[in-house]
Structure formats: C-alpha cells, structure tokens
Amino acid sequence: MSELRDLYQEVILDHNKRPRNFGRLEHPTHQANGHNPLCGDRLTLTLRLEDGRIADIRFDGSGCAISKASASLMTDAVKGRSIEEADRLFADVHAMVTGEAGHEVDVDRLGKLAVLSGVAEFPARVKCASLAWHTLEAALHHAGAEVSTESETQ
Ligand code: ZN
C-alpha cells in the first residue's frame, strides 16, 4: 500500500492544483449542491445526461484539497458512463474510503480512484472525499437536491 500512499499525495496535489471539469455547464439536465459542514466544503455539480449516459459533467465550489481532488477525480471517472455504472462506482468508492472494503482495492477496475483508499486512514477526511459522490447521487436520483454529509436521510 505504500506505493498507493505516495500516489495518493501526488494525485491529490495534482487534482487540487489543476482540477478537471471545473466550472458549470450552461444547460445541465441535472444538478445538485453538496455541503460538508464539518469541514466547510461546498460544491455544485452540473451534468448533462444523454441516452442514459453522463455526456458531460462539471463541478464548482470551494473546499479543502481532498474534497476538490475527489470531485475532480469523480467527474473524470464518471464522464461517459451510464447511471448504473456511476452508481456502482459510488458504492465501490464509498466502501473503499470508509474502510468497509478492507485493504483489497481493485486498482485495475477503479483506476486513479484507488488513490482515495488513502483517505480511509484519516477518518476525519472521509466526508470530504465522499461529498462529491453523495452530490452525484443526489443529482442523478434527486435532481436539484441539496445534500449534506451530516444528514443521513439524504
Ligand atoms: Zn474537506
């Protein structure tokens, strides 16, 4: 895992400095706002679904390095995917950052997202890392919703 740990630092720094898909889409079909009150992370996701696939996605907002990097990685990972595929990735990432997946990380399948497994070592940052994913779920399944990492009902 030490290789993953080095990669974690590198990827988080890189995506924080040069976030991918940053901004807002002009004509989104779906959007949602996410808030992590514990850290103060806020983000807005706008996306365009075409034929059941995420044709384009952007994120905007302010927050810590982990939340920003995680949103950047998430948008990269789900672009072009179907809703079902995005849902599955969310489940995998959630299990990984909360440590539920144990130490088995399927690097081949998760690609760069595997570096987020490093977050499991910092429980306080788990919500920072999962905020973008919760917001994605809200955008896909409860368009226009406002999600908070402190509300279990969402
Ligand atoms: Zn944060």
Backbone and ligand atoms as CSV (ligand in chain L), in Angstrom:
chain,resi,resn,atom,element,x,y,z
A,1,MET,N,N,0.811,-1.214,0.000
A,1,MET,CA,C,0.000,0.000,0.000
A,1,MET,C,C,0.848,1.270,0.000
A,2,SER,N,N,2.161,1.166,0.288
A,2,SER,CA,C,2.951,2.395,0.392
A,2,SER,C,C,3.063,3.096,-0.964
A,3,GLU,N,N,3.030,2.292,-2.022
A,3,GLU,CA,C,3.059,2.878,-3.353
A,3,GLU,C,C,1.796,3.712,-3.575
A,4,LEU,N,N,0.686,3.140,-3.106
A,4,LEU,CA,C,-0.592,3.853,-3.228
A,4,LEU,C,C,-0.558,5.140,-2.415
A,5,ARG,N,N,0.124,5.087,-1.280
A,5,ARG,CA,C,0.176,6.261,-0.408
A,5,ARG,C,C,0.931,7.400,-1.094
A,6,ASP,N,N,2.044,7.085,-1.732
A,6,ASP,CA,C,2.793,8.113,-2.467
A,6,ASP,C,C,1.941,8.673,-3.594
A,7,LEU,N,N,1.264,7.755,-4.272
A,7,LEU,CA,C,0.421,8.139,-5.390
A,7,LEU,C,C,-0.722,9.017,-4.893
A,8,TYR,N,N,-1.227,8.685,-3.715
A,8,TYR,CA,C,-2.314,9.448,-3.099
A,8,TYR,C,C,-1.917,10.915,-2.983
A,9,GLN,N,N,-0.746,11.152,-2.375
A,9,GLN,CA,C,-0.251,12.528,-2.215
A,9,GLN,C,C,-0.154,13.233,-3.566
A,10,GLU,N,N,0.439,12.507,-4.505
A,10,GLU,CA,C,0.711,13.062,-5.820
A,10,GLU,C,C,-0.589,13.424,-6.556
A,11,VAL,N,N,-1.522,12.477,-6.554
A,11,VAL,CA,C,-2.773,12.679,-7.289
A,11,VAL,C,C,-3.628,13.758,-6.629
A,12,ILE,N,N,-3.686,13.750,-5.296
A,12,ILE,CA,C,-4.477,14.772,-4.589
A,12,ILE,C,C,-3.914,16.166,-4.891
A,13,LEU,N,N,-2.599,16.296,-4.820
A,13,LEU,CA,C,-1.965,17.590,-5.088
A,13,LEU,C,C,-2.219,18.046,-6.522
A,14,ASP,N,N,-2.077,17.096,-7.436
A,14,ASP,CA,C,-2.237,17.404,-8.854
A,14,ASP,C,C,-3.665,17.854,-9.161
A,15,HIS,N,N,-4.650,17.085,-8.660
A,15,HIS,CA,C,-6.047,17.422,-8.959
A,15,HIS,C,C,-6.506,18.666,-8.212
A,16,ASN,N,N,-5.854,18.950,-7.083
A,16,ASN,CA,C,-6.196,20.145,-6.343
A,16,ASN,C,C,-5.685,21.387,-7.081
A,17,LYS,N,N,-4.499,21.230,-7.649
A,17,LYS,CA,C,-3.878,22.339,-8.355
A,17,LYS,C,C,-4.515,22.566,-9.721
A,18,ARG,N,N,-4.810,21.457,-10.383
A,18,ARG,CA,C,-5.405,21.561,-11.729
A,18,ARG,C,C,-6.672,20.707,-11.782
A,19,PRO,N,N,-7.733,21.180,-11.133
A,19,PRO,CA,C,-8.964,20.382,-11.116
A,19,PRO,C,C,-9.529,20.172,-12.516
A,20,ARG,N,N,-9.946,18.921,-12.794
A,20,ARG,CA,C,-10.546,18.602,-14.103
A,20,ARG,C,C,-12.040,18.922,-14.035
A,21,ASN,N,N,-12.572,19.326,-15.169
A,21,ASN,CA,C,-14.030,19.556,-15.274
A,21,ASN,C,C,-14.531,20.590,-14.271
A,22,PHE,N,N,-13.728,21.635,-14.045
A,22,PHE,CA,C,-14.112,22.658,-13.090
A,22,PHE,C,C,-14.964,23.728,-13.791
A,23,GLY,N,N,-16.047,24.119,-13.164
A,23,GLY,CA,C,-16.918,25.146,-13.730
A,23,GLY,C,C,-18.358,24.683,-13.707
A,24,ARG,N,N,-19.189,25.320,-14.505
A,24,ARG,CA,C,-20.601,24.925,-14.569
A,24,ARG,C,C,-21.041,24.769,-16.012
A,25,LEU,N,N,-21.879,23.795,-16.266
A,25,LEU,CA,C,-22.451,23.624,-17.599
A,25,LEU,C,C,-23.559,24.665,-17.772
A,26,GLU,N,N,-23.681,25.177,-18.999
A,26,GLU,CA,C,-24.707,26.187,-19.233
A,26,GLU,C,C,-26.115,25.614,-19.253
A,27,HIS,N,N,-26.251,24.419,-19.803
A,27,HIS,CA,C,-27.591,23.826,-19.888
A,27,HIS,C,C,-27.594,22.422,-19.308
A,28,PRO,N,N,-27.448,22.321,-18.003
A,28,PRO,CA,C,-27.418,20.984,-17.399
A,28,PRO,C,C,-28.815,20.356,-17.381
A,29,THR,N,N,-28.861,19.033,-17.468
A,29,THR,CA,C,-30.152,18.353,-17.307
A,29,THR,C,C,-30.352,17.985,-15.836
A,30,HIS,N,N,-29.254,17.901,-15.116
A,30,HIS,CA,C,-29.308,17.535,-13.702
A,30,HIS,C,C,-28.300,18.366,-12.925
A,31,GLN,N,N,-28.651,18.678,-11.690
A,31,GLN,CA,C,-27.671,19.335,-10.829
A,31,GLN,C,C,-28.027,19.153,-9.368
A,32,ALA,N,N,-27.045,19.369,-8.516
A,32,ALA,CA,C,-27.271,19.267,-7.074
A,32,ALA,C,C,-26.163,20.025,-6.363
A,33,ASN,N,N,-26.465,20.418,-5.141
A,33,ASN,CA,C,-25.470,21.089,-4.311
A,33,ASN,C,C,-25.115,20.184,-3.143
A,34,GLY,N,N,-23.841,20.170,-2.797
A,34,GLY,CA,C,-23.399,19.361,-1.661
A,34,GLY,C,C,-22.691,20.223,-0.634
A,35,HIS,N,N,-22.842,19.859,0.611
A,35,HIS,CA,C,-22.246,20.628,1.693
A,35,HIS,C,C,-21.739,19.677,2.767
A,36,ASN,N,N,-20.520,19.894,3.192
A,36,ASN,CA,C,-19.959,19.123,4.296
A,36,ASN,C,C,-19.666,20.107,5.427
A,37,PRO,N,N,-20.621,20.268,6.355
A,37,PRO,CA,C,-20.483,21.288,7.409
A,37,PRO,C,C,-19.284,21.060,8.312
A,38,LEU,N,N,-18.832,19.811,8.433
A,38,LEU,CA,C,-17.716,19.514,9.330
A,38,LEU,C,C,-16.425,20.178,8.874
A,39,CYS,N,N,-16.309,20.369,7.550
A,39,CYS,CA,C,-15.062,20.928,7.026
A,39,CYS,C,C,-15.321,22.247,6.310
A,40,GLY,N,N,-16.580,22.487,5.932
A,40,GLY,CA,C,-16.904,23.708,5.199
A,40,GLY,C,C,-16.824,23.543,3.695
A,41,ASP,N,N,-16.757,22.290,3.230
A,41,ASP,CA,C,-16.700,22.058,1.782
A,41,ASP,C,C,-18.070,22.253,1.158
A,42,ARG,N,N,-18.090,22.983,0.048
A,42,ARG,CA,C,-19.334,23.166,-0.697
A,42,ARG,C,C,-19.061,22.910,-2.159
A,43,LEU,N,N,-19.996,22.227,-2.809
A,43,LEU,CA,C,-19.823,22.105,-4.248
A,43,LEU,C,C,-21.144,22.018,-4.978
A,44,THR,N,N,-21.107,22.469,-6.218
A,44,THR,CA,C,-22.262,22.403,-7.101
A,44,THR,C,C,-21.872,21.544,-8.288
A,45,LEU,N,N,-22.700,20.544,-8.559
A,45,LEU,CA,C,-22.455,19.674,-9.707
A,45,LEU,C,C,-23.488,19.981,-10.774
A,46,THR,N,N,-23.037,20.153,-11.992
A,46,THR,CA,C,-23.967,20.263,-13.112
A,46,THR,C,C,-23.589,19.174,-14.095
A,47,LEU,N,N,-24.598,18.484,-14.614
A,47,LEU,CA,C,-24.294,17.457,-15.593
A,47,LEU,C,C,-25.367,17.344,-16.657
A,48,ARG,N,N,-24.957,16.765,-17.763
A,48,ARG,CA,C,-25.889,16.576,-18.873
A,48,ARG,C,C,-25.986,15.099,-19.206
A,49,LEU,N,N,-27.191,14.574,-19.066
A,49,LEU,CA,C,-27.426,13.175,-19.402
A,49,LEU,C,C,-27.921,13.086,-20.840
A,50,GLU,N,N,-27.356,12.140,-21.570
A,50,GLU,CA,C,-27.817,11.884,-22.940
A,50,GLU,C,C,-27.918,10.382,-23.102
A,51,ASP,N,N,-29.110,9.898,-23.462
A,51,ASP,CA,C,-29.331,8.464,-23.641
A,51,ASP,C,C,-28.876,7.661,-22.421
A,52,GLY,N,N,-29.166,8.176,-21.245
A,52,GLY,CA,C,-28.836,7.431,-20.030
A,52,GLY,C,C,-27.367,7.466,-19.644
A,53,ARG,N,N,-26.590,8.257,-20.384
A,53,ARG,CA,C,-25.170,8.365,-20.054
A,53,ARG,C,C,-24.816,9.782,-19.642
A,54,ILE,N,N,-23.786,9.896,-18.823
A,54,ILE,CA,C,-23.316,11.207,-18.396
A,54,ILE,C,C,-22.434,11.768,-19.514
A,55,ALA,N,N,-23.048,12.605,-20.352
A,55,ALA,CA,C,-22.332,13.130,-21.512
A,55,ALA,C,C,-21.306,14.176,-21.097
A,56,ASP,N,N,-21.661,14.962,-20.083
A,56,ASP,CA,C,-20.736,15.989,-19.613
A,56,ASP,C,C,-21.042,16.285,-18.147
A,57,ILE,N,N,-20.021,16.693,-17.435
A,57,ILE,CA,C,-20.198,16.963,-16.007
A,57,ILE,C,C,-19.164,17.988,-15.554
A,58,ARG,N,N,-19.595,18.903,-14.717
A,58,ARG,CA,C,-18.677,19.915,-14.165
A,58,ARG,C,C,-18.942,20.073,-12.680
A,59,PHE,N,N,-17.929,20.518,-11.976
A,59,PHE,CA,C,-18.141,20.850,-10.566
A,59,PHE,C,C,-17.557,22.215,-10.273
A,60,ASP,N,N,-18.112,22.821,-9.270
A,60,ASP,CA,C,-17.761,24.177,-8.911
A,60,ASP,C,C,-17.909,24.259,-7.395
A,61,GLY,N,N,-17.177,25.144,-6.770
A,61,GLY,CA,C,-17.338,25.287,-5.329
A,61,GLY,C,C,-16.025,25.555,-4.641
A,62,SER,N,N,-16.048,25.467,-3.340
A,62,SER,CA,C,-14.831,25.708,-2.583
A,62,SER,C,C,-14.765,24.704,-1.452
A,63,GLY,N,N,-13.544,24.337,-1.118
A,63,GLY,CA,C,-13.384,23.364,-0.056
A,63,GLY,C,C,-11.934,22.988,0.094
A,64,CYS,N,N,-11.691,21.989,0.924
A,64,CYS,CA,C,-10.319,21.567,1.178
A,64,CYS,C,C,-9.769,20.795,-0.026
A,65,ALA,N,N,-8.487,20.529,0.033
A,65,ALA,CA,C,-7.810,19.847,-1.074
A,65,ALA,C,C,-8.427,18.485,-1.372
A,66,ILE,N,N,-8.780,17.757,-0.319
A,66,ILE,CA,C,-9.334,16.408,-0.527
A,66,ILE,C,C,-10.688,16.478,-1.246
A,67,SER,N,N,-11.532,17.409,-0.822
A,67,SER,CA,C,-12.861,17.493,-1.431
A,67,SER,C,C,-12.763,17.905,-2.894
A,68,LYS,N,N,-11.844,18.818,-3.166
A,68,LYS,CA,C,-11.676,19.301,-4.530
A,68,LYS,C,C,-11.078,18.204,-5.427
A,69,ALA,N,N,-10.046,17.554,-4.919
A,69,ALA,CA,C,-9.403,16.490,-5.695
A,69,ALA,C,C,-10.372,15.338,-5.928
A,70,SER,N,N,-11.162,15.030,-4.901
A,70,SER,CA,C,-12.113,13.938,-5.027
A,70,SER,C,C,-13.182,14.256,-6.073
A,71,ALA,N,N,-13.637,15.507,-6.095
A,71,ALA,CA,C,-14.634,15.925,-7.086
A,71,ALA,C,C,-14.034,15.878,-8.489
A,72,SER,N,N,-12.785,16.291,-8.589
A,72,SER,CA,C,-12.100,16.278,-9.873
A,72,SER,C,C,-11.958,14.836,-10.385
A,73,LEU,N,N,-11.530,13.943,-9.505
A,73,LEU,CA,C,-11.370,12.531,-9.861
A,73,LEU,C,C,-12.721,11.903,-10.219
A,74,MET,N,N,-13.740,12.260,-9.447
A,74,MET,CA,C,-15.078,11.703,-9.668
A,74,MET,C,C,-15.603,12.085,-11.041
A,75,THR,N,N,-15.493,13.388,-11.386
A,75,THR,CA,C,-16.036,13.829,-12.671
A,75,THR,C,C,-15.311,13.140,-13.829
A,76,ASP,N,N,-14.002,12.969,-13.675
A,76,ASP,CA,C,-13.224,12.276,-14.694
A,76,ASP,C,C,-13.688,10.826,-14.831
A,77,ALA,N,N,-13.962,10.212,-13.678
A,77,ALA,CA,C,-14.280,8.783,-13.663
A,77,ALA,C,C,-15.666,8.473,-14.221
A,78,VAL,N,N,-16.625,9.373,-14.010
A,78,VAL,CA,C,-17.996,9.034,-14.414
A,78,VAL,C,C,-18.384,9.583,-15.784
A,79,LYS,N,N,-17.579,10.474,-16.329
A,79,LYS,CA,C,-17.930,11.043,-17.627
A,79,LYS,C,C,-17.986,9.928,-18.680
A,80,GLY,N,N,-19.098,9.888,-19.401
A,80,GLY,CA,C,-19.270,8.869,-20.429
A,80,GLY,C,C,-19.906,7.583,-19.918
A,81,ARG,N,N,-20.103,7.503,-18.613
A,81,ARG,CA,C,-20.665,6.276,-18.050
A,81,ARG,C,C,-22.177,6.364,-17.902
A,82,SER,N,N,-22.782,5.181,-17.800
A,82,SER,CA,C,-24.233,5.141,-17.577
A,82,SER,C,C,-24.502,5.414,-16.103
A,83,ILE,N,N,-25.765,5.691,-15.795
A,83,ILE,CA,C,-26.143,5.946,-14.404
A,83,ILE,C,C,-25.827,4.716,-13.542
A,84,GLU,N,N,-26.114,3.528,-14.080
A,84,GLU,CA,C,-25.864,2.290,-13.330
A,84,GLU,C,C,-24.373,2.144,-13.027
A,85,GLU,N,N,-23.545,2.445,-14.017
A,85,GLU,CA,C,-22.095,2.334,-13.808
A,85,GLU,C,C,-21.620,3.339,-12.763
A,86,ALA,N,N,-22.188,4.547,-12.824
A,86,ALA,CA,C,-21.817,5.575,-11.853
A,86,ALA,C,C,-22.243,5.155,-10.448
A,87,ASP,N,N,-23.428,4.564,-10.340
A,87,ASP,CA,C,-23.925,4.085,-9.047
A,87,ASP,C,C,-22.992,3.017,-8.470
A,88,ARG,N,N,-22.533,2.133,-9.358
A,88,ARG,CA,C,-21.659,1.052,-8.905
A,88,ARG,C,C,-20.312,1.612,-8.423
A,89,LEU,N,N,-19.791,2.589,-9.174
A,89,LEU,CA,C,-18.524,3.219,-8.775
A,89,LEU,C,C,-18.682,3.902,-7.415
A,90,PHE,N,N,-19.824,4.557,-7.232
A,90,PHE,CA,C,-20.097,5.236,-5.963
A,90,PHE,C,C,-20.046,4.225,-4.813
A,91,ALA,N,N,-20.703,3.086,-5.007
A,91,ALA,CA,C,-20.726,2.052,-3.961
A,91,ALA,C,C,-19.312,1.561,-3.660
A,92,ASP,N,N,-18.526,1.364,-4.709
A,92,ASP,CA,C,-17.150,0.892,-4.527
A,92,ASP,C,C,-16.299,1.923,-3.799
A,93,VAL,N,N,-16.420,3.180,-4.229
A,93,VAL,CA,C,-15.617,4.241,-3.625
A,93,VAL,C,C,-16.030,4.439,-2.171
A,94,HIS,N,N,-17.332,4.375,-1.922
A,94,HIS,CA,C,-17.818,4.560,-0.558
A,94,HIS,C,C,-17.265,3.480,0.361
A,95,ALA,N,N,-17.312,2.241,-0.111
A,95,ALA,CA,C,-16.788,1.123,0.689
A,95,ALA,C,C,-15.287,1.288,0.918
A,96,MET,N,N,-14.617,1.821,-0.085
A,96,MET,CA,C,-13.161,1.983,-0.001
A,96,MET,C,C,-12.774,3.085,0.989
A,97,VAL,N,N,-13.391,4.259,0.894
A,97,VAL,CA,C,-12.963,5.364,1.770
A,97,VAL,C,C,-13.406,5.160,3.217
A,98,THR,N,N,-14.477,4.385,3.420
A,98,THR,CA,C,-14.916,4.149,4.792
A,98,THR,C,C,-14.205,2.938,5.384
A,99,GLY,N,N,-13.398,2.262,4.541
A,99,GLY,CA,C,-12.641,1.121,5.037
A,99,GLY,C,C,-13.435,-0.171,5.058
A,100,GLU,N,N,-14.703,-0.111,4.601
A,100,GLU,CA,C,-15.539,-1.314,4.602
A,100,GLU,C,C,-15.008,-2.372,3.648
A,101,ALA,N,N,-14.285,-1.913,2.654
A,101,ALA,CA,C,-13.774,-2.843,1.650
A,101,ALA,C,C,-12.509,-3.541,2.128
A,102,GLY,N,N,-12.063,-3.226,3.344
A,102,GLY,CA,C,-10.826,-3.825,3.835
A,102,GLY,C,C,-9.657,-3.256,3.068
A,103,HIS,N,N,-8.607,-4.029,2.925
A,103,HIS,CA,C,-7.438,-3.496,2.238
A,103,HIS,C,C,-7.346,-3.955,0.797
A,104,GLU,N,N,-8.393,-4.656,0.374
A,104,GLU,CA,C,-8.393,-5.109,-1.007
A,104,GLU,C,C,-8.949,-4.010,-1.899
A,105,VAL,N,N,-8.078,-3.397,-2.673
A,105,VAL,CA,C,-8.523,-2.346,-3.574
A,105,VAL,C,C,-8.269,-2.819,-4.993
A,106,ASP,N,N,-9.319,-2.859,-5.771
A,106,ASP,CA,C,-9.213,-3.312,-7.151
A,106,ASP,C,C,-8.697,-2.168,-8.026
A,107,VAL,N,N,-7.377,-2.045,-8.079
A,107,VAL,CA,C,-6.762,-0.928,-8.800
A,107,VAL,C,C,-7.090,-0.969,-10.292
A,108,ASP,N,N,-7.189,-2.178,-10.843
A,108,ASP,CA,C,-7.480,-2.289,-12.275
A,108,ASP,C,C,-8.829,-1.694,-12.616
A,109,ARG,N,N,-9.796,-1.951,-11.728
A,109,ARG,CA,C,-11.151,-1.507,-12.026
A,109,ARG,C,C,-11.372,-0.050,-11.637
A,110,LEU,N,N,-10.774,0.361,-10.521
A,110,LEU,CA,C,-11.026,1.716,-10.029
A,110,LEU,C,C,-10.076,2.751,-10.621
A,111,GLY,N,N,-8.978,2.282,-11.187
A,111,GLY,CA,C,-8.028,3.217,-11.784
A,111,GLY,C,C,-7.532,4.220,-10.754
A,112,LYS,N,N,-7.498,5.484,-11.177
A,112,LYS,CA,C,-6.985,6.542,-10.306
A,112,LYS,C,C,-7.788,6.702,-9.016
A,113,LEU,N,N,-9.068,6.288,-9.064
A,113,LEU,CA,C,-9.903,6.422,-7.874
A,113,LEU,C,C,-9.338,5.622,-6.714
A,114,ALA,N,N,-8.510,4.613,-7.043
A,114,ALA,CA,C,-7.939,3.762,-5.997
A,114,ALA,C,C,-7.119,4.574,-4.999
A,115,VAL,N,N,-6.574,5.702,-5.434
A,115,VAL,CA,C,-5.761,6.500,-4.508
A,115,VAL,C,C,-6.610,7.025,-3.351
A,116,LEU,N,N,-7.926,7.120,-3.573
A,116,LEU,CA,C,-8.789,7.611,-2.494
A,116,LEU,C,C,-8.827,6.645,-1.315
A,117,SER,N,N,-8.336,5.436,-1.521
A,117,SER,CA,C,-8.281,4.477,-0.410
A,117,SER,C,C,-7.398,5.032,0.705
A,118,GLY,N,N,-6.471,5.929,0.341
A,118,GLY,CA,C,-5.603,6.552,1.334
A,118,GLY,C,C,-6.388,7.337,2.370
A,119,VAL,N,N,-7.578,7.777,1.986
A,119,VAL,CA,C,-8.413,8.575,2.876
A,119,VAL,C,C,-8.897,7.755,4.070
A,120,ALA,N,N,-9.036,6.441,3.871
A,120,ALA,CA,C,-9.531,5.573,4.944
A,120,ALA,C,C,-8.667,5.687,6.206
A,121,GLU,N,N,-7.415,6.110,6.010
A,121,GLU,CA,C,-6.524,6.268,7.166
A,121,GLU,C,C,-6.803,7.545,7.945
A,122,PHE,N,N,-7.593,8.431,7.360
A,122,PHE,CA,C,-7.906,9.705,8.013
A,122,PHE,C,C,-9.418,9.851,8.128
A,123,PRO,N,N,-10.002,9.261,9.170
A,123,PRO,CA,C,-11.468,9.237,9.288
A,123,PRO,C,C,-12.110,10.612,9.174
A,124,ALA,N,N,-11.416,11.649,9.626
A,124,ALA,CA,C,-11.992,12.998,9.573
A,124,ALA,C,C,-12.157,13.484,8.137
A,125,ARG,N,N,-11.397,12.867,7.203
A,125,ARG,CA,C,-11.453,13.334,5.819
A,125,ARG,C,C,-12.390,12.519,4.946
A,126,VAL,N,N,-12.976,11.465,5.525
A,126,VAL,CA,C,-13.838,10.592,4.714
A,126,VAL,C,C,-14.984,11.370,4.088
A,127,LYS,N,N,-15.581,12.275,4.864
A,127,LYS,CA,C,-16.711,13.045,4.340
A,127,LYS,C,C,-16.275,14.037,3.274
A,128,CYS,N,N,-15.057,14.531,3.384
A,128,CYS,CA,C,-14.515,15.408,2.348
A,128,CYS,C,C,-14.412,14.630,1.033
A,129,ALA,N,N,-13.929,13.387,1.149
A,129,ALA,CA,C,-13.717,12.574,-0.050
A,129,ALA,C,C,-15.017,12.075,-0.647
A,130,SER,N,N,-16.029,11.854,0.197
A,130,SER,CA,C,-17.270,11.281,-0.338
A,130,SER,C,C,-18.304,12.336,-0.734
A,131,LEU,N,N,-18.049,13.595,-0.385
A,131,LEU,CA,C,-19.030,14.656,-0.674
A,131,LEU,C,C,-19.424,14.700,-2.154
A,132,ALA,N,N,-18.426,14.677,-3.033
A,132,ALA,CA,C,-18.717,14.772,-4.470
A,132,ALA,C,C,-19.597,13.609,-4.929
A,133,TRP,N,N,-19.368,12.446,-4.326
A,133,TRP,CA,C,-20.123,11.253,-4.729
A,133,TRP,C,C,-21.558,11.314,-4.233
A,134,HIS,N,N,-21.729,11.794,-2.996
A,134,HIS,CA,C,-23.092,11.959,-2.480
A,134,HIS,C,C,-23.846,12.981,-3.328
A,135,THR,N,N,-23.128,14.014,-3.739
A,135,THR,CA,C,-23.751,15.053,-4.553
A,135,THR,C,C,-24.119,14.505,-5.933
A,136,LEU,N,N,-23.268,13.636,-6.465
A,136,LEU,CA,C,-23.562,12.999,-7.753
A,136,LEU,C,C,-24.834,12.159,-7.646
A,137,GLU,N,N,-24.939,11.377,-6.587
A,137,GLU,CA,C,-26.128,10.557,-6.375
A,137,GLU,C,C,-27.382,11.429,-6.307
A,138,ALA,N,N,-27.257,12.554,-5.600
A,138,ALA,CA,C,-28.393,13.471,-5.478
A,138,ALA,C,C,-28.766,14.035,-6.843
A,139,ALA,N,N,-27.762,14.384,-7.644
A,139,ALA,CA,C,-28.028,14.956,-8.964
A,139,ALA,C,C,-28.694,13.931,-9.877
A,140,LEU,N,N,-28.240,12.684,-9.800
A,140,LEU,CA,C,-28.764,11.637,-10.681
A,140,LEU,C,C,-30.152,11.174,-10.265
A,141,HIS,N,N,-30.373,11.110,-8.952
A,141,HIS,CA,C,-31.610,10.490,-8.469
A,141,HIS,C,C,-32.579,11.449,-7.803
A,142,HIS,N,N,-32.102,12.618,-7.402
A,142,HIS,CA,C,-32.982,13.618,-6.782
A,142,HIS,C,C,-32.566,14.983,-7.306
A,143,ALA,N,N,-32.687,15.164,-8.612
A,143,ALA,CA,C,-32.180,16.378,-9.252
A,143,ALA,C,C,-32.612,17.644,-8.527
A,144,GLY,N,N,-31.647,18.540,-8.352
A,144,GLY,CA,C,-31.932,19.821,-7.714
A,144,GLY,C,C,-31.792,19.772,-6.211
A,145,ALA,N,N,-31.468,18.591,-5.698
A,145,ALA,CA,C,-31.416,18.432,-4.243
A,145,ALA,C,C,-30.198,19.113,-3.631
A,146,GLU,N,N,-30.320,19.325,-2.349
A,146,GLU,CA,C,-29.260,19.897,-1.537
A,146,GLU,C,C,-28.850,18.762,-0.605
A,147,VAL,N,N,-27.607,18.308,-0.660
A,147,VAL,CA,C,-27.216,17.237,0.251
A,147,VAL,C,C,-26.212,17.739,1.266
A,148,SER,N,N,-26.305,17.151,2.436
A,148,SER,CA,C,-25.349,17.458,3.474
A,148,SER,C,C,-24.802,16.143,3.989
A,149,THR,N,N,-23.499,16.102,4.244
A,149,THR,CA,C,-22.908,14.865,4.749
A,149,THR,C,C,-23.381,14.587,6.172
A,150,GLU,N,N,-24.013,15.581,6.784
A,150,GLU,CA,C,-24.490,15.402,8.164
A,150,GLU,C,C,-25.960,14.976,8.226
A,151,SER,N,N,-26.550,14.712,7.080
A,151,SER,CA,C,-27.940,14.275,7.083
A,151,SER,C,C,-28.022,12.871,6.509
A,152,GLU,N,N,-28.349,11.911,7.351
A,152,GLU,CA,C,-28.359,10.518,6.924
A,152,GLU,C,C,-29.554,10.160,6.053
A,153,THR,N,N,-30.563,11.020,6.058
A,153,THR,CA,C,-31.771,10.694,5.291
A,153,THR,C,C,-31.593,10.949,3.808
A,154,GLN,N,N,-30.607,11.737,3.440
A,154,GLN,CA,C,-30.433,12.048,2.010
A,154,GLN,C,C,-29.736,10.928,1.298
L,1,ZN,ZN,ZN,-12.955,18.956,3.489
